[in-house]
């Protein structure tokens, strides 16, 4: 199936044998995103995952700027990397300092890396207005810095900052900056769209000109300010670039960088370039989610290839088409990038969506069966009451399981009581008491929490953990409450969505009621029941 999907979407595959080198700058340029900061230990974790993914270079940071990056390079020296080359980032020597005495250049050599990336000005306006030096001195800064690093036996990449803007302002000077780097021995000339405002046709024309003039690898580094970073990257590769810079999930300052989670599969699956190994590409979605988790940033569910909704189908006729043909509404097989197809359950779905989802769970329902008819009706009734199974696949799976004659729920709620009070005008206290039956035994427990839902969660786990110790590993990832009828104000019904994980699997559950505690319990109970179900499978 995977082969058929790729052939369907990329008839020009295997058009080039040119090797594409992936240079990841998540830990440096990506870390410049607003609200994002990586500790040295976090950087090591991400670098290890990128090593498994098979990228070629990982830019660890700017050692001349902060002690944290220096710590990363020190720790990275003790690790035996399988695929990546750890790379240090820095700038050309200071305009008034000799290269031998420049502290930033010295810090690059002190990292112990085998490769460095040097950024230098390629736009004459930046040289005179921002760097405040002469055009001639800037070229000397580029050449002297690269030549010095080459004498120390390093592989040197030159990031020509603002190259496309510089080329449009003065093609002669922008090319002169590249020539200075080339003559000094740079191993790769990287064309940077630093302001992120270029369009594919301009990138295509300029890259083609540069690739024809220089006999070294050409790189591309673009930002996403015009939402064209992926398109610009592909345009550059098609016109001669073989070194691609970007970040996982497209993180970066302002609107971010080229998203490697889109660039890599587009290059490999659509354009036919060999970028990473096929089995490594299958870990792309996991890598995207891992980096998102370390960065403490929610992964955009609608992100192409790796997003949770990238291969999700909601409309009934879409689901029906997908049941008949896996290429009906998908441009590639999601398994190629480690993702999966999902059929969303909603009032639009009808029998085809429910049937398709049930079959994916290994449950066979006849299209004409009463079970299927009853399930569809139950879903519609629940959605009228505020439930929404579109983003709560675990609750939907339990809905099906509970209708099976051989399914025995792992526990049954008998009673629960939640109290919220303030004592002496001081902080609010939350306490929950639950009575739950597990098998033939009834567990009656109580617990306090920093809120009513936390207290209820703690009390339930306390009652269940002796029978189901796997619940100790379950933790809450997200908790959302949505008001369903704003006109009813505080009397409105609410829908609660809970996202949970046991460290290996993530799932979402839903509850709905006019009572927020009841809605929370419904979603919470589903989450714990599903955790037991996943472990037992």
Protein Blocks (a to p, Z undefined) as FASTA:
>chain_A
ZZmmmmmmmmmgokbfcdcddddfklmmmmmpghiacdfklmmmmmmmmmmnopabdcfb
jfklomklmmmmmmmmmpccfkbccddddddddfkbcfklmmklmmmmmnopabdcdddd
fbfklmmmmnopafklmmmmmmmmmmmmmmnopacddddehklmmmmmommlmmmmmmmm
mmnopabdcdddfkopacfklmmmmmmmmmmmpccdcdddddfklopmmmmmmmmmmnop
abdcddehhiaehjbpadfklmmmmmmmmnopafbdfklmmmmmmmmmmmmmmnopacdf
kbghjamklmgcfblklmmmmmmomklmpcbdfklnopacdddddfklommlmmmmmmmn
opacdfkbmklmmmmmmmmmmmmnopafklmmklmmmmmmmmpmkbccfbdcfbdcdddd
dehhiacdddddddddehjbccddddddfbfklmmmmmmmmmmmmmmmmlmmpccfbdcd
ddfblmnmmmpccdddddddehjaccddddddfblklmmmmmmmmmmmmmmmmmmZZ
